[in-house]
Amino acid sequence: MWLAGVRHVALDQHCLRSFGQPERPRVDVRRRHQTVELPPNNPPLAWYLCALPNPWNWSQNAHLAFEGAPGEEWEGPALVPGLHVRLGNARPITGWGEHSIPAEEPRRNSVRFRTCRNYQFAWWLRTERDAPDAPPEYVRPQKPEEGEQMSLI
């Protein structure tokens, strides 16, 4: 499970890498309930929460894109059942999906890109929020087997 503050996108990548070098607040996957306070100053374009079930099943990955919204509250599942989230001073971002990837984008023909919810949201950020490209020198996130991505049990 991870949380990413997205400021730019890398549309030649999929999964977490499609967010370039996001801010990564610590999320403790060992705790059943937790509160994560996000910095109020200089907010990113959006926040993105992802959790993988154990045993892993792509169709049950939990995803939630959200943004700061002072005074608003939201509570519910993260895109698919399995992870319940309560947002304070924030709201979910909806309306993105496979249709967010332009029809003329060649990577849309690749199942790895087309079905990647992170990549879908990265394209939504590009078209709806004018997200800039990640700098070419960005450091790619570690691979899951290197301990950055954990399973939700």
N, C-alpha and C positions, 0 to 999 in steps of 0.2 A: 504494500500500500504506500502511496506517495501523494504529496501535495505539491503543486507547482504554481508559482506566480509567473504568468506569461507576459513578456514584454515584446517579444519578436518571434518570428517563425522561420523554420528551415524547411521549405516545401520540397526539398529533395530528399527528405528523411521521413520515416514513419515512427510510430510509437512515441515515447518521451522525447526522442531526438527531434521530432517535428517542432518542438517548442524552443529550439536553440539552447541557450543556457539560462534556464529559468531559475527563479529564486526557489529554494527548497527548504521550507520550514520543517522542523523535525515532527514526525508523527510516530507515536509509540504503538506499534501494532500488537504489542503484548497486552495492552490495556483494553478492556472491553468497552469502557467509556472514557472519553477524554475531551478536554477543551483545548482548542488551539487558538491563541490570540494572534491575529494578523496585524502587521504594522499599519497604522492609519495614514501615515505620511507617504507620499510618492507611491500610490498604489499601482500595481501592474495593470495591463489591459483587462486581465481576467485571472481567476484562480481555477485550477483544474485538479480534481481529486480522482485517483484511480486506485482500485483495489482488485486483486486477483484472488479467486476462490482456491481453496485447497481441498481436493485435487483440482488442478487447473482445468477450466473449461471455458474457452474463449467466449461462448455465448452468455456466460454468467459473470463476466467482468463487470464491475460496478464503476460507473463514470459519473462525475458531476462537474459541470462548468458553472462558475458563479462569479459575481462581481459585487463590489461594495455598494450598499444602498442604505444610507443612514435612516434609522427608524423602521426599516422593514425586517420582518422575520419570516422564515420558511422552515418547514419540517417535512421530511419525506424520504423516499428511497433514492439512491444515487443511480438514476437511469434504469437500472434493473434491480429487482428485489435482492436483498442480501446485505446491504449496508444502509443503515438508517442515519440520516444527517439532520442536524438542527443548525440553521444559520441565523445569526443575529447581526443586524446592520448589513445584511447582504441578501441577494436574491439569485436564484438559479438563472442561467442563460439557456433558453430553449430555442427550438426552431432550426438547429443545425443537424446535419446528418450526411449521409452519402451524397445527397443532392447538393451539398455545399461545395463539392469538388466540381470545378467547371468541366463541362462535357469535352472540351478541347484539350484538357490536361492529359498528356500521355500516360502518366502514372495511374490514372483512373482505371486503366485496363489491367493493372496488377492487383490481384486479390489482396496482397499484403498492404497496399496503400488504400485501396478503395474501401476495405472493411475496417480499417484502423480508425477507431473513434477519435483518437488524438489528432490524426492527420485530417479527418473531417472537420474537427473544431479549429485546427490551425487554418484551414481554408476559410472557414466562417470568419475567423478573426481578420484574415486578409481582406475579405470582401466587405465585411460589415463594420470593421473598426480600423481599417487601413493599417494593419499590423506590418511593421517594417521587417525586412529580411534580417536574420541573425547575422552578426558580424562574421566574416569569413574565418577569423581566428578563434571562434568560440571553441570551448572544450566540451566535447561530447560527453553526456552522462555515462556513468559506468554501466556495464551490461548487468542484467539480473543476477547472473552467477557470481558477480563481484560484490554482491551484498546490497546494492542500492534499492532493488525492488523486492518486496517481501510478499508473502502469501497471507491472505485473510483467512483465518480458520473459523 
